[in-house]
Amino acid sequence: MAKAPSSPADVLVAKLRKDLSDLASQARSAELSPNGRKKLNLEIARAAGDLNDLLAELDPVKRPRAVFDPGNPRTIGFFIALAITAQPRQPLGSLPEFYGSGVYAIYYNGDYPLYAPLSRTETPIYVGQAAPGNDNAQTPVEQGLRLCARLNEHRKNIVRASSLNIEDFECRALVVQTGWETGAEDYLIRLFRPIWNSETKLVFGLGKHGDSAETRKNKRSPWDTLHEGREWAGAGTIVDAKSPERIEEELRTHFERRPVYRTVEEVLSGFVESLRQT
């Protein structure tokens, strides 16, 4: 009796099995250096991801792009980030002391030319977090004055800058339960891409602490290049990490690619869009 011809699927299955079996045998028998083993592991992980994408593509039943998990730290971060948007904006220059740790956002309302696209909008120029000194803190009093102290530190740095006016800055602050501040900060950075945050790689350096020029070998931050005033950053032995011209060009490109959120309604739309599943 003649053997039935193999279907295209049978051919592909046989080839996949053989290729994987051959690869596994060669990998186990090869004398790999630690660096070679690491390189192969990374490539296998990439290939596994490609195969998983192919599996989803070939599946006749559509798979969701994401699964909403209320217990996921990123989900909690989303709701905390949403909550901070509902807080009133306060003048950064005259904040009272308050207990608690959590997250905050700083907004710019001035006329500094490079910041014109985000001035007087709902896009923060900087976001951050302040973790409690005690990881087991259960109440704002136990968390201490961490959040207001961090904002006060930023206020002092802005006051020192000759090209900035503290009256042009507002902030929002939200005290959160210990342990949830990091997820919220991550979400805020991914949503707003604030230009002063180091993750955005634009005008970073606001939170940088200065030491003696003789003991620091790093370069002057872009923040200090644009906003002179911090004594340690003005040392003649420190060179700019970026020229003013380069910073200006990078900011122009950033605002072209990432339009700012001008109103609270636009921010809320951004939150909703980030949760949309297709």
SVG drawing of the C-alpha trace seen along z (x, -y; Angstrom):
<svg xmlns="http://www.w3.org/2000/svg" viewBox="-11 -84 52 86">
<polyline fill="none" stroke="black" stroke-width="0.4" points="0.0,0.0 1.4,-3.3 2.4,-5.7 0.2,-8.9 2.2,-12.0 3.2,-14.2 1.2,-17.4 3.0,-20.7 2.2,-20.7 3.8,-17.3 6.9,-18.5 7.2,-21.6 6.7,-19.6 9.3,-17.0 11.8,-19.8 11.2,-21.7 11.7,-18.6 14.9,-17.7 16.3,-21.2 15.6,-21.6 17.0,-18.1 20.2,-18.8 20.6,-22.2 20.2,-20.7 22.7,-18.0 25.3,-20.4 24.8,-22.9 25.2,-20.2 28.3,-18.7 30.0,-22.0 32.8,-23.3 31.6,-26.8 33.3,-29.6 31.1,-31.4 30.8,-34.3 29.9,-31.9 27.3,-30.2 25.8,-33.6 25.6,-34.6 23.9,-31.3 21.4,-31.7 20.4,-35.1 19.9,-33.9 17.9,-30.9 15.7,-33.3 15.2,-35.5 14.3,-32.6 11.9,-31.3 10.1,-34.7 9.9,-34.5 8.5,-31.0 5.9,-32.2 4.9,-35.1 4.5,-32.6 2.4,-30.3 0.0,-33.1 -0.1,-34.1 -0.9,-30.6 -3.5,-30.0 -7.0,-30.2 -8.3,-31.6 -7.3,-35.2 -5.3,-35.8 -5.5,-39.0 -2.6,-41.3 -2.5,-41.6 -4.3,-40.2 -5.6,-42.7 -4.2,-41.7 -5.3,-43.8 -2.5,-42.5 0.3,-43.3 2.6,-46.1 2.3,-47.9 -1.5,-47.9 -1.3,-49.3 1.2,-51.9 -1.4,-52.9 -4.0,-53.6 -1.6,-55.5 -0.5,-57.6 -4.2,-58.3 -4.8,-59.3 -1.9,-61.9 -3.5,-63.6 -6.6,-64.2 -4.5,-66.1 -4.5,-69.9 -1.3,-71.6 0.6,-73.5 3.4,-76.1 6.7,-74.3 8.2,-77.3 5.9,-77.4 5.0,-73.8 4.2,-73.1 5.8,-70.2 3.8,-67.0 4.2,-63.4 4.4,-60.5 6.3,-58.9 5.1,-58.4 5.3,-60.0 5.3,-63.5 5.2,-65.5 6.7,-69.0 5.2,-71.3 6.7,-74.4 4.7,-77.6 7.5,-79.9 8.9,-81.5 12.2,-79.7 12.4,-79.3 13.4,-75.6 10.6,-74.6 7.8,-76.5 6.0,-73.4 5.3,-72.1 4.9,-75.3 1.5,-75.8 0.4,-72.3 -0.4,-69.0 2.9,-67.4 5.3,-67.4 8.9,-68.5 10.0,-66.0 8.4,-63.1 9.9,-61.1 9.4,-59.1 10.4,-59.2 10.6,-55.9 10.1,-55.7 13.2,-55.3 11.5,-52.3 10.4,-49.6 7.8,-48.4 6.2,-51.8 2.4,-51.5 1.3,-55.1 2.4,-58.5 3.9,-59.4 6.0,-56.2 7.0,-57.0 8.4,-60.3 8.9,-63.5 10.3,-61.8 8.1,-63.2 8.1,-66.9 11.9,-66.6 12.5,-65.5 10.4,-68.2 12.2,-70.7 15.6,-69.5 14.4,-70.1 13.2,-73.6 16.6,-74.5 18.3,-73.4 15.9,-75.4 16.3,-78.5 20.1,-78.3 19.6,-78.3 20.0,-81.8 17.9,-81.0 14.8,-79.7 12.3,-81.3 10.8,-79.1 7.6,-81.0 7.1,-79.3 7.0,-75.8 4.1,-73.8 3.8,-70.3 1.5,-67.5 2.3,-65.0 0.6,-61.8 1.3,-59.8 1.0,-56.1 1.3,-52.8 4.9,-51.7 6.2,-49.6 4.0,-51.0 5.9,-54.1 8.3,-52.6 5.5,-51.2 3.8,-54.5 6.9,-56.4 7.8,-54.0 4.3,-54.4 4.5,-58.2 7.9,-58.3 6.6,-56.0 3.5,-58.1 4.9,-61.6 8.6,-61.1 9.5,-64.2 12.5,-66.0 14.3,-66.4 14.2,-62.7 17.4,-60.7 15.4,-58.0 14.5,-60.4 18.2,-61.2 17.6,-64.9 18.0,-67.5 19.0,-65.1 20.8,-66.2 18.4,-67.9 18.8,-65.3 22.5,-65.1 24.6,-65.8 27.8,-67.7 31.2,-66.9 34.6,-68.4 35.7,-68.8 38.9,-67.0 37.0,-63.9 34.4,-63.8 35.5,-62.6 32.1,-62.8 30.9,-65.6 28.6,-68.5 25.0,-67.4 22.8,-68.9 20.6,-70.4 23.6,-72.3 24.7,-73.3 21.4,-75.1 20.8,-76.3 24.0,-77.6 24.0,-78.3 25.1,-75.2 28.5,-76.1 30.1,-72.6 28.9,-72.3 30.6,-75.5 34.1,-74.2 36.4,-74.9 37.7,-71.4 34.2,-69.9 33.3,-69.7 29.7,-69.6 28.2,-66.1 26.3,-67.9 26.7,-71.2 23.8,-73.7 23.3,-73.4 23.0,-69.6 20.5,-69.9 18.4,-72.4 18.3,-70.1 17.4,-67.0 14.6,-68.9 13.2,-70.1 13.2,-66.5 11.6,-65.2 8.7,-67.6 8.1,-66.9 7.9,-63.2 6.1,-63.3 3.4,-66.0 2.6,-67.2 -0.6,-66.6 -2.1,-70.1 -5.2,-69.4 -6.3,-66.9 -8.7,-65.4 -5.8,-64.6 -4.0,-63.0 -7.0,-60.8 -7.3,-59.8 -3.6,-58.8 -4.4,-56.6 -7.3,-55.0 -5.3,-54.4 -2.5,-52.7 -5.1,-50.1 -6.7,-49.5 -6.5,-45.9 -6.6,-45.1"/>
</svg>
